Amino acid sequence: MSLRTRIFIAALTLALAYGAGAFAQIIGVSITIAPPVLPVYVQPPVPAAGYIWTPGYWAYANGEYYWVPGTLVEPPQVGLLWTPGYWAASGNGFVWNAGYWAPEIGFYGGVNYGFGYVGVGYEGGHWDNGQFFYNRAVTTVSDTHITNVYNKTVVNNVTVNNVSYNGGKGGTTAQPTAHELAVAHQSHVAPTSAQVEHQHAASTNRQLFASVNHGTPSVAATQKPGAFSGPGVVAARGAAQVAHTEQRPAAKPTPAPERNARTAPAPTARPVSPRPSEAGKETDRPVNHPTTAPHPTTPQERSELAVGRSVQPQREAARTEPMKKERKEERGM
């Protein structure tokens, strides 16, 4: 069975399940390997008023997991919110529970997708009188024309290496509340055609397969469905660092300037010999800084200093005696 045939059957199953108002659970094959952890990335800005964030997720095709980038989409109807799909442990394998549009948020496995989807409900925005208001604390809004905004702090609003499945070893332990179960059995609206095409485009991009990107896809999120290149494309944090390194080669060392033969050589500092008494000693003062005479430390040095002090007055007297004699003769004494 070809990939396109499987996508068609899955889409048909979705349409039947949502049209009947039943809780949709798409079960293909029982996958024994758990999906990878959610990559870390930043959310691209909202492209225009009315677009709603749908988080990225790991899908499965041809025996491998591949990443479907998070993206901002236009809802099929005013007043609808997106409940993300999630993987759940079932028996010895994992099954995929598809996402859907509904007036309220249902159960999505307690998976922390980030950006308002912290495991329960959605804190990224809400509808009010036919307009969608964005919570700037968790949703990136840079367009100044989008004025329907507010700020509400949300705990754990950024995905940081979160597990991507519910139940089983290492999975989340969340269970649906009574309200979430009620939402699951209400009438749902299937993913839009833009969302279906977005996932199909991801399945044809080998760079998005976990065996290639090792959990850090180069396209982790997009500003609009299917736009995997150009402005608005965000890489996973690890992939962004690799690309950043490749684009910035190491700087070459600057060669020293060559001296011309006619140019006078640069002056060199004259070495200063240390004092005999300071030889072998370290000092944190500059060598050319004036210092006081060292104190005598040995008996010989003290003796020499004492002799110098006793001889000095005699030398001064011998030098001044002739001067005194001349002054007496001038006065006639």
C-alpha positions in Angstrom: 0.0 0.0 0.0 1.5 3.3 -1.1 1.9 6.3 1.2 -0.7 8.3 -0.6 -3.2 5.5 -0.2 -2.6 5.3 3.6 -3.0 9.1 3.9 -6.3 8.9 2.0 -7.6 6.0 4.2 -6.5 7.9 7.3 -8.2 11.1 6.1 -11.4 9.2 5.3 -11.4 7.5 8.7 -11.0 10.9 10.3 -13.9 12.4 8.3 -16.2 9.5 9.3 -15.2 9.6 13.0 -15.5 13.4 13.3 -18.8 13.4 11.3 -20.3 10.9 13.6 -19.2 13.0 16.6 -17.3 10.0 18.1 -14.0 10.2 19.9 -11.5 9.7 17.1 -8.5 7.4 17.7 -6.6 6.5 14.6 -4.8 3.2 15.0 -2.6 2.0 12.2 0.1 -0.6 13.2 1.2 -1.2 16.7 4.5 0.6 16.9 6.8 -0.9 19.6 9.3 2.0 19.7 8.3 5.1 21.6 8.4 8.4 19.7 11.4 10.7 20.4 11.2 13.6 22.9 9.9 16.9 21.6 12.6 19.1 20.2 13.3 22.6 21.7 12.5 25.6 19.5 10.9 29.0 19.6 7.6 29.9 18.2 7.4 32.0 15.0 5.3 35.2 15.1 1.6 35.1 14.2 1.4 36.1 10.5 -2.1 37.7 10.8 -5.0 38.1 13.1 -7.1 34.9 13.4 -4.3 32.4 13.0 -4.0 29.8 15.8 -1.0 27.9 16.9 -0.9 24.1 16.4 2.2 22.5 18.0 4.6 20.2 16.2 4.5 16.4 16.8 6.2 13.2 15.7 4.3 11.3 13.0 5.1 7.8 11.7 5.6 6.5 8.1 7.6 3.8 6.4 8.9 2.4 9.7 10.2 5.7 11.0 9.2 8.7 13.0 9.3 12.1 11.3 8.7 15.6 12.7 5.7 17.6 11.6 6.6 21.2 12.3 4.5 23.3 14.5 2.6 26.0 12.6 0.0 28.7 12.7 -3.2 28.0 10.8 -6.6 29.5 10.1 -9.3 27.5 12.0 -12.1 26.0 9.8 -14.7 28.1 11.7 -14.8 31.0 14.1 -14.9 30.0 17.7 -13.0 26.6 17.3 -9.8 25.7 19.2 -7.3 23.0 18.3 -6.8 20.0 20.5 -3.4 18.4 19.6 -3.0 14.8 18.8 -0.8 12.6 21.0 0.8 9.1 21.2 -0.4 6.7 23.9 1.0 3.4 25.1 -1.4 0.5 24.3 -0.4 -3.0 25.1 3.1 -3.6 23.7 3.0 -0.7 21.4 2.0 2.9 20.8 -1.0 4.3 19.0 -1.8 7.8 17.6 -4.8 9.8 18.8 -5.5 12.4 16.2 -6.1 16.1 17.0 -9.3 17.9 16.2 -11.1 21.3 16.2 -13.8 21.9 18.8 -15.2 24.8 20.8 -13.3 23.5 23.8 -9.9 21.8 24.4 -10.0 18.1 25.0 -7.5 15.6 26.4 -4.1 15.4 24.7 -2.3 13.0 26.9 -0.9 15.5 29.4 1.9 16.2 26.9 3.6 19.5 27.4 3.8 20.9 23.9 4.6 24.4 25.1 3.5 27.8 24.0 0.2 27.5 25.9 -0.3 23.8 25.6 1.1 22.8 29.0 -0.6 19.4 29.3 -4.1 20.6 30.1 -6.2 23.1 28.2 -4.7 26.0 26.2 -3.4 29.3 27.5 -2.2 30.9 24.3 -5.4 32.7 23.6 -9.2 32.6 23.5 -12.2 33.7 21.4 -14.3 36.7 22.4 -17.2 38.0 20.3 -15.9 36.4 17.1 -12.3 37.6 17.5 -9.3 35.7 18.7 -7.3 37.3 21.5 -3.6 36.3 21.9 -1.8 35.9 25.2 1.5 37.6 24.5 3.1 35.8 27.5 3.2 32.6 25.5 2.3 33.5 21.9 4.7 35.5 19.7 2.9 38.6 18.4 5.1 41.1 16.5 2.6 42.5 14.0 1.6 45.9 15.3 -1.7 45.5 13.4 -2.7 42.7 15.8 -4.3 44.6 18.7 -6.3 41.8 20.3 -3.7 40.9 22.9 -3.4 40.5 26.6 -0.8 39.1 29.1 -1.3 36.2 31.4 1.6 34.4 33.0 1.6 30.7 32.4 3.9 28.2 34.2 6.0 25.9 32.1 5.0 27.6 28.8 8.1 26.5 26.9 8.8 23.0 25.8 12.1 21.7 27.3 12.9 18.1 26.2 9.4 16.9 27.1 8.3 13.3 26.6 5.9 13.1 23.6 3.6 10.2 24.7 1.2 9.2 27.4 1.4 6.0 29.5 3.9 3.2 29.4 7.5 3.4 30.6 8.7 7.0 30.8 5.4 8.5 29.4 3.1 11.0 31.0 0.7 9.7 33.7 -2.1 12.1 33.0 -5.7 10.8 32.8 -8.6 12.6 31.1 -10.9 14.6 33.4 -14.7 14.2 33.3 -14.9 17.5 31.3 -12.2 16.3 28.8 -14.1 13.1 28.3 -17.2 15.0 27.6 -15.4 17.2 25.0 -14.0 14.1 23.4 -17.5 12.8 22.7 -18.8 16.1 21.4 -18.9 17.0 17.7 -15.5 17.6 16.2 -14.2 19.2 13.0 -11.4 17.4 11.2 -8.0 19.0 10.4 -8.1 21.5 7.6 -6.8 20.7 4.2 -3.8 23.0 4.9 -3.0 20.8 7.9 -3.2 17.6 6.0 -1.0 18.9 3.2 1.4 20.3 5.9 1.8 16.8 7.3 2.2 15.2 3.9 4.9 17.7 3.0 6.8 16.8 6.2 6.6 13.1 5.3 8.4 13.7 2.0 11.3 15.6 3.6 14.1 13.3 4.7 15.6 16.0 6.9 12.6 15.8 9.2 13.0 12.0 9.9 14.4 11.3 13.3 17.0 8.9 11.8 18.5 11.8 10.0 18.1 14.8 12.4 18.5 12.8 15.6 15.7 14.7 17.3 16.7 18.2 16.3 15.0 18.9 13.0 16.2 21.9 10.9 12.5 22.9 10.4 10.9 22.7 13.8 8.2 25.3 13.2 6.8 27.4 10.4 4.8 30.6 10.2 2.3 29.1 7.8 1.5 25.5 6.8 3.7 23.9 4.2 6.2 26.8 4.2 9.4 24.9 5.0 11.9 27.5 3.7 12.3 31.3 3.8 11.3 33.8 6.5 9.2 32.4 9.4 11.0 29.0 9.5 12.5 28.1 12.9 15.0 25.3 13.5 15.3 23.2 16.6 17.8 24.6 19.1 20.4 22.0 18.5 20.0 22.3 14.7 20.2 26.1 14.9 23.5 25.9 16.7 25.0 23.6 14.1 23.9 25.8 11.3 25.2 28.8 13.1 28.6 27.2 13.4 28.8 26.2 9.8 28.0 29.7 8.6 30.7 31.4 10.7 34.2 30.0 9.8 37.1 30.5 12.2 38.8 33.9 11.9 42.3 33.8 10.3 45.1 35.2 12.5 46.3 38.7 11.4 50.0 38.6 10.3 52.4 40.9 12.1 53.5 43.9 10.1 56.8 43.6 8.3 59.5 46.1 9.1 61.2 48.0 6.3 65.0 48.0 6.2 64.9 51.8 6.2 62.7 52.0 9.2 64.4 52.5 12.5 64.1 49.5 14.8 61.6 49.9 17.6 63.3 51.1 20.9 63.8 48.4 23.4 63.5 48.9 27.2 66.9 49.1 29.0 67.2 46.2 31.4 67.4 47.3 35.0 69.7 45.3 37.2 68.2 44.4 40.6 69.9 45.6 43.8 72.3 43.2 45.3 70.2 42.9 48.5 67.0 42.4 46.3 68.4 39.7 44.1 66.2 36.6 44.0 63.3 38.5 45.6 59.9 39.1 43.9 58.3 42.5 44.0 55.0 43.7 42.5 56.4 47.2 42.0 57.7 48.3 38.5 61.4 47.8 38.1 61.9 51.5 37.2 60.0 52.8 40.2 62.2 54.6 42.8 62.7 52.6 46.0 64.1 53.3 49.4 67.5 52.0 50.4 67.4 48.5 51.7 67.9 47.8 55.4 71.1 45.9 56.4 70.3 42.3 57.1 73.8 40.7 57.7 76.4 41.6 60.4 78.8 42.6 57.7 76.3 45.0 56.1 75.5 46.5 59.6 79.3 46.9 60.3 79.9 48.7 57.0 76.9 51.0 57.6 78.2 51.8 61.1 81.7 52.7 59.7 80.2 54.8 57.1 78.2 56.8 59.7 81.4 57.3 61.9 83.6 58.5 59.0 81.0 60.8 57.6 81.3 63.5 60.4 85.2 63.5 60.1 84.9 64.1 56.3 82.5 66.9 56.9 84.9 68.5 59.5 87.9 68.2 57.2 86.0 69.9 54.4 84.8 72.8 56.5 88.0 73.5 58.6 89.8 75.5 55.8 86.7 77.6 55.2 86.6 78.6 58.9 90.3 79.5 58.9 89.8 81.8 55.9 87.0 83.6 57.6 89.1 84.3 60.7 91.9 85.7 58.6 89.5 88.1 56.8 88.3 89.4 60.2 91.9 89.9 61.3 91.7 87.4 64.1 
